[in-house]
Amino acid sequence: MDIDLLAQVVGQKIFNQPTKRNSNDSVKQLSILGSSGSIGRQCLSVVEALPERFGVVALAAGTNLKELIGQIERHHPEVVSVGDAKGADELSRMLREKGITPSPEIHHGREGLLAAGTHPRVDIVVSAAVGVVGLEATYEAVKKGKTVALSNKEVLVAAGELMMAAVEKAGRELLPVDSEHNAVHQCLRGGTRGEVRRLVLTASGGPFRKTPLAALANVTTEQALAHPNWRMGNRITIDSATMMNKGFEIIEARWLFGMRQDQIDVVIHPQSTIHSMVEFVDGSILAQLGPTDMRMPIQYALTYPERVASNQVALDWPKLKRLDFAKASTRRFPCLRLAREAMKKGGALPCALNAADEIAVAAFLERRIPFLGIPEVIERVLGRTPRVRFERMEDVLAADGEARRMAREEIERLAVTAAAAS
């Protein structure tokens, strides 16, 4: 199937009239990939607020065993997974010492994520693991016919074509958790696909939207991690500072909603109150507003197509004094340009974009490259990446590994150049 046609076919599902949940439906059982992270913890907060609707069958965490132990005590999953064998042994010991019974099955690594994501009792998989680590498990969950609430950006950035082909074959829909795509999903319910002119993704602009361009060369890690609106993990916070996160979201929106690249725009909206907008052909614009609290989009994704009453979060209207908008400059944020170029060329380039960014961001956080070294490393890796089309998930993982290798080479090159200059 033609790639653009595939995206359109899958995106069309959003515009179809959703089926309401029957009041007699059983409790939906969840698997949360990335349960110890920010999205995973907030997802469990939503579950705890709606115990009559959701249970937890599987949890996959990384190395935060203390957080995972607390989650096991509260939710009693049947299966848990951690990062490696050492962590699995340590978790087993901690469970015995605490006398937690019955003890869940403990897995680790790739096999553990697959076990959590494809457990036969799971109805909804929350894909919130950071990085490509959650990619394969999410793909297999879709193939098994699970509903996927998607927070992991790598799933569609690195393997959009493969993932959406699997979604179409399974007759399922990916439900976006990220606030921007979640907002678009909500707005698209207000019209048909043919009535949409464009999607408008909003961006806070991060901490450097007004910083003089010349000063960006001397940005510190502490400054880059000081996001004005959101509390997030380190990588996504840096991606917000470079606006690579918005570049990723453009690619995701193209796959999620079946839109052409020229139908997806980005605007700076520093208040982060409007999470995204949809403009229709008659000039009408629908916008979704909400507080900067991820529990709202998480609950929407988990309860879709219903809207369920919740007293957890609400917009504080008296504090809403103004709504500002500005153009997103690719001169200030070159990562936006790189993302669009990668999406236009397709094939392995979006995968390489993500992999190179992850390695470059880690190097910046370790103070091995400057802030502006992030887009420089990414651009050099993209220039070295062949335009091949993926046929299997193994192709994606191989391209990801190769892009990471090239990114490390480029980081070393930058370090040698910087040392010579000093």
C-alpha positions, 0 to 999 in steps of 0.5 A: 500500500502507498505510504500516504494512503496508508496514513490516510486510511488509519487516520480516518478511524478518528473521524468515524463515530466512536462506540460508547462503552457498555455499562456492563463491560468488565474492568479494563486490564492495563500493561504499563511499559515505563511504569516508573517514569513520569507518564507511568506514575501519572497513569497509575494515579488515573487508575487509582482514581477510577478503580471500578474501570481499570486494573493492572496486569503488567508493569515494566520499569527500568532500574527504579526498583523502589518505585516499582516495589510501591507499585506492586504493593498497590496494584498486585500485577501478575507480571513485572519486568525490569532492565536487566537480570541483576535488577530482577534478582534484586527485585525478587530479594526485595519482595521476599524481605517485604513479604509481598505475596503473591509475588508477580512473575519477574522478567527482564530486558527485551523478553520482559517488555514483550511479556508485559506488552503481550500478556493475554489478559491485557486489554490496553498497553500504555506505551510510555517507556523512554527510547527505542526500548519500548518499540518492539513490545509496542509493535507486538502488542498491536499485532496481538490486537491490544489497544495502545495508549501511546506516549513513546515518541520513538514508536512512530518516529522510528517505525511509523510505516511498519507500526501503522501497517500493523495497526491497519491489519489489526483493525485497531487505533493508536490513542495518543497520550502526548498532550499535543496529539491528544488535543488534536485527537479531541478536536478532530472529532468535530469534523470529517477528514475532508473538512480539515485544512491543517493541524496546529501543534503548540509549543511552549518554546522552552527556556530559550524562546527569547534568549539572544541567538549568540548566547545559545552557544553558552547554554548550560545543562542546568539552564536547558533543564529549567522548563518553564511549564512542565515537569518531565524527564531529562531527555524530553526536557532537553528536546523541548529546549531544542524543540526537537520534541516538536519535530518528533511530534510533526512526524507522529502527527503525520502518521496518527492523523493521516495528514500531509507534511504541509498540513502540520504547523507549529506555533509558539504558545508560551502559556501551554494552555492550548495544547493544539488546534485544528483548522477547518476549511471554512476557517473555523478553529477548534482548540483544546485547552487544559492545565499542564497536567498529564493526567487529563490526556492519560485519562482521555486515552484510557476511557475513550470514546467516553469522557469520564468525570474527574475531580483531579485536574481542572483549568484555573480560569482566574489565572488565565490572563492572556494567550500569546502566539509566535512563529517557530523560528528554524534559525533559533530551533534548527532541530525543527528543520532537521525533523521535517527534512528527515520526514520528507526523505523518509526511510531510515532517516526519521529513525536516525533522527531519533537515535542521533538525538538521544545520543547527542542529548546524553552527551550534552547532559554529560557536558561532553558537547555544547548545546548547539552541538546537538543539532550539529551531531544530528545533521551530520548523522542524517547526512550519512544515513542511506535512504532505505525502506524498512521491511521488518522491525529488525531493519529498524533496530539495525538502523537505530544501532548504526545511527547511534554508532555514527552519532558517537563518532560525531561527538568524538569529532566535536570533542577533538575539534574543541580540544584543538581549538582550546 
